[in-house]
Amino acid sequence: MINDFIYIFSWWLLFFSIGLISLPLTFIFFEKFFDHGYALAKIIGILIISYLSWLLVILKILPFANWSLWLIVSLFFCLNLFLIKKTTFIKKSFKQIIKNNWRVFLLEEIIFFFCLTIWSFVRGFQPEIHGLEKFMDYGFVNSILRSFSFPPIDMWLSGNNINYYYFGHLVTAVLIKISSIPSSIAYNLMIASLFALSFSASFSLGANLIRANKKIKNKRVFILGGFLTAFLLTLGGNLHPLWYWLTHKLSFLGYWYPDATRFIVELFGAADNTIHEFPLYSFVVADLHGHLLNLPFVLLFLSLVFSFLIKKKLSAINIVLPSLLLGIFYLTNAWDLPIYFLLLGLTVFWINYLNHGYDWQTIKKTFFFMVGVLALAIIFTLPFHFNFKSMASGLSLVDFHSPGWMLLVLWGFPLIITLSWFLFLRKFKKEKLLNSDYFILIMLLVSWLLIIIPEVFYLKDIYIHSYQRANTMFKFTYQSFAMFSLAEGYIIINILANYKKTILKFLSLIIILFLIIFVFLYPYFAIRSFYGFQKYQGLDGLTYLEKLYPDDYQGILWLRKQIPGQPVILEAVGESYTDFTRVSANTGLPTVLGWRVHEWLWRGSFDEASKRTEEVKEIYEGKDINNIKNLLRKYQIKFIFVGNMERQAYPQLEEEQLLKLGKIVFSSNQTRIYQLDF
């Protein structure tokens, strides 16, 4: 426990330092925020340091090494010093901002540290990097950590680069290299960091949205609203617990938390497998996947767009950061780019409308600004496009539609809040709407559109039959949930603060409070079910291997410590979501073929996976030594791993043949690693 806290503190200190050196740049973009964007400074710093690392490495200017990362951090620090000395606003105000707002900064730092510590502690009860897609995510991180140049090598298809959106995993690798914390521990710290960044950023944006409402002048109210918003976004669920309670005789006996993210699958039949996850589920199951890795960047983007709306003006410099963020969205979780490009376009149009009215200038300025944003986003990501082939194969009309009552279970709470908001606006229709009101309306509009789209269209990938709209619904509604949460905090606080004592206010309060109880019941079931809280196990995510496959575990540790670079190591081919490919995933060393269906998804064809499946089998079970040697040369294999999974997959395994090819460099009972002599 003490050692884990040392790791947590060291990890926090890294984030605090990055945030600290990012303050000048942050203050420029968020000068109108009551906290001057302090909670967002860490995200800005991580964004720019990681992007520069990726860009300079992929352009072959720098290697991906510790010294080069520290060089980039130093250059970023110098940039912020330059801003203090040369930017008029910062030069005059930097010290004064800190002096006047240190209490707010301290509060937000305490929030971040508390969330980081608490979620790290939670992860300590179930730290395994095991199950769901953790092998994939951890494999990406380990492959990037072993890379000296980019694009990184696909650990599950030797000789090929990763053909997936890996920037979020690169961010993780950058932080691991700078901190020098082992990746098996840093994986869990990164999950906790995403929770802490998302909570503190949504607190900041929620509080600033409410503060922008001039009818609310009590500082305690918008601080309370910030906390409500943060809890809704990071710890809130949907109304699935309410539906279960009503349909199971007012009982929660047997409630299973994943059903809230697969509700339409559960009730509508296997033909319509859909996914409608939300942040808390992602934090609980702890897959370090793109939708979760991108969440802090999404909150930064929304905060940035709202800051533009507060200022009511757009200058040439305003195009850079949103363009970079949209580019990062494409590199991390591509579906987020069109979603937030639309939201930005609507906001930019409204800003131009406020300045020019319904005029040709409004349309022209909006068009050119958005074209510039898109062009710059493409330029920022250009090196990625040269090494990436899209997995999507076009749009199609859906064959299945969600029954209305099911959608009501999933989205009933934001629907009630949305309707309450329109009733609220109607009651105060004589009053002029505020910029914060318009931003809420824009988020609600985009969010509801994202709910509707998967009922009409889906983006085609390999899951075109029973899972046809699973990814489309998942990626779209995940962002809906995030924006709904931000809007809900604002709306609830506004209704409570502005309604007079009427029966309508009383009824609204009763309905909202009743529903919100079930929204916040979800984390009780999810966190308790997944983590159990029976025995604290620590933050090392690989200790489970020692229990399941003790000899393989020792072999994996040997490879992690003894083998530099990325030589190819052969291990058994396996199906997705199994314990196969535990060597490549946990070391970052590429193997000939890993999870077959994942490679099928990433490559758009099963041909290569099918061919390699048979060739790997031939190496392990074949009789023709010359044929085996040719295959080993073909894939440039340097090591062959023989352990529990290999003996299971290849019962006719010919170890005598392997001894003719090389020597045993590691042995533990029935687990052996062969190093080839040619």
Residue, then its C-alpha position, 0 to 999 in steps of 0.5 A: m500500500i505504501n509503495d503504491f502511494i509513492y507511485i500515485f504521488s510521483w504520478w500526480l507530481l508529474f501531472f501537477s508539473i505539466g499543468l504548472i508549466s502550461l498555465p500561461l498558455t491556459f490563461i490565454f485561452f481561458e481568461k474569461f473562466f472564473d478559474h482561468g482554466y486551471a483544471l484544464a492546464k494538465i490536459i493542454g500540457i499533455l496534449i501538446i507534449s504528446y503531439l510534439s513527441w508523435l510529430l517529431v518522431i514520425l517525421k524522423i527528427l527525434p527518436f522516441a526516447n527519454w532524453s527526447l521527451w525531456l527535450i520536448v518538455s523543456l521546449f514547451f516550458c520555454l514557450n510558456l516562459f516566452l508567453i509570460k514575457k512577450t504576451t501583453f495580457i499574461k505579462k501584466s496579469f500572470k502573477q495577479i491571476i495566481k494571487n487572486n485565484w490561488r484558493v480556486f486553484l488549490l480546490e481544483e488541485i485537491i479535486f484532481f489529487f483526491c480523484l486520482t488517489i481514490w480511483s487508484f485505490v479502487r483499481g488496487f482491488q482488481p488491478e489485472i490487465h486481463g479481460l475484455e480488450k485490455f490485452m489490445d490496449y496494453g499491447f499497443v502501449n508496450s509496443i509504443l514503449r519499445s519503439f524508437s520510430f513511428p508508426p509503431i509496430d503492430m504487436w499482433l501482425s509482425g512486419n506491419n504497423i498498427n492500423y488503428y487509432y493509437f494516439g491515446h495509447l501514445v499519450t500513455a506511453v509518453l507519460i510512462k517514459i517521462s515518469s519511469i514508472p513500470s507500465s504494468i503499474a502505470y496502466n492502472l494509474m492512467i485509468a485513475s488519471l482519466f477519471a481525475l482529469s474528467f472529473s476536474a475538467s467537467f467540474s470546471l466547465g460545469a461551474n463556468l457554464i453556471r457562472a456565465n448565467k448572470k442570474i446566478k451570482n452566489k459563488r457557492v451555487f456554481i461551485l455546487g453546480g460544478f460538482l453536480t456536473a462532474f458527478l453526473l459525467t463521471l459517476g452517473g448512469n442511465l435509468h436502467p436500474l429504475w426499469y429493473w426495479l419496477t419490473h422485478k417487484l421493486s427489488f434489485l436482486g440479481y441486478w447485473y450492471p453491464d446490462a445497462t450498456r447492452f440493454i437493447v441486446e438483452l431484450f430485442g434479441a441477438a440480431d440487434n447487438t448494440i452498445h451504449e456505454f457511458p464513462l462510468y462503465s469505462f472507468v469500472v471495466a478499465d479498458l484503456h480504449g480510445h473513447l475513454l482516452n479521448l474524454p479529457f480532450v473532448l472536455l478541453f474542446l468543449s471548454l474551449v468552444f464555450s470560451f469562444l462563445i463568452k468572448k463573442k469573437l474569433s481571431a486567427i489564433n482561435i483556429v489553431l487549438p480547436s484544429l489540433l484537438l479535432g486532429i487529435f480526435y481523429l488519431t485517438n477516437a475518429w468518430d469524435l471528429p465529425i461530432y465536434f466539428l458539427l458542434l464547433g460549426l454551430t457555435v461559430f455560426w452563432i458567434n458570427y450571428l451575434n456579431h453580424g445578424y442574419d447577414w451574408q457576413t455570418i455565413k461567409k465567416t462561418f464557412f471560411f473559419m470551418v474550412g480553415v479548421l478542417a484543413l488545419a486538422i488534416i495538416f496536423t494529422l497528415p503523417f498518420h494518413f500516410n500509414f493508415k487504411s480506414m476500416a469503414s466501408g461506407l454508410s448503410l441504412v439500419d435493419f433494426h430500430s430500437p423500440g421507443w420504450m427502450l430508448l426511454v429507459l436509456w435516455g429518459f433522464p436527459l429527456i426529462i431534463t431537456l423538456s424541463w429546460f424548454l418549459f423553463l425557457r418558455k416561462f422566462k421567454k421575455e428575458k434574453l437568453l444568455n451565451s451559456d443558454y445557447f451553448i446548452l441548446i447547441m449541446l442538446l441539439v447535437s446530443w439528440l441528433l447522435i441518438i437519432i442517427p443510429e436508428v437510421f444509419y450505421l457505418k459499415d465494418i466487419y460487423i455488418h450482420s448481428y452487430q451492424r450498428a453496434n459501433t455507430m451507436f456506441k461511439f455516437t451515444y457515448q458523446s451524447f452522454a457526456m454532453f447531456s451530463l454537462a447540460e444536466g448540471y447547468i439545467i438543474i441548478n438553473i431550475l432550482a435557482n430561478y423558479k419561484k415557489t410554485i407547484l411546478k417547481f415542486l413537481s419538477l424537483i420531485i421528478i428530478l430528485f426521484l430520477i437522479i437517485f437511480v442515476f446515482l445508484y448505478p455506480y453502487f452496483a457497478i463498482r461493488s460488483f466489479y471490484g468486490f473490495q475483499k482484498y487489496q492487491g496493489l497496482d501491478g496489473l501483471t500479478y494475476l499472470e503469476k497465479l494463472y500461468p506462473d511459469d509463463y509469467q516468469g518467461i514474460l518477465w525475462l523477456r521484458k527485462q532481457i530483450p531490447g528493441q522489437p525482435v519477433i517472438l512466436e507464440a500461439v495464435g488465438e481468438s479475441y478476448t482470450d488469454f492467447t497472445r499474453v506474451s506479445a501483449n505484455t511485452g510489446l514484442p511483435t508476434v506473427l499473428g495475435w487475436r485473429v478477429h481484431e486483425w480482421l477488423w483492422r485490416g478489413s480482410f481475413d486472408e492474411a490472418s488465415k494464412r498466418t494461422e496455418e503457418v504458425k501451426e506448421i512451425y510448432e507442429g511441422k515435420d519438415i525442418n527446411n519448410i519450418k526454417n523458410l517460415l522462420r526466415k519469412y517472418q524474421i522470427k528470433f524467439i519461439f515461446v513454448g508455454n501453457m497456451e502453446r501446448q494447448a493450441y498445438p498438441q502435436l508440438e515438436e520440441e525436438q525440431l525446435l532444439k534443432l533450430g536454436k537454444i533454450v535461453f529461458s526455462s521454468n518447468q514446461t515453459r521454454i523460450y528458444q532463441l534461433d541460431f540463424 
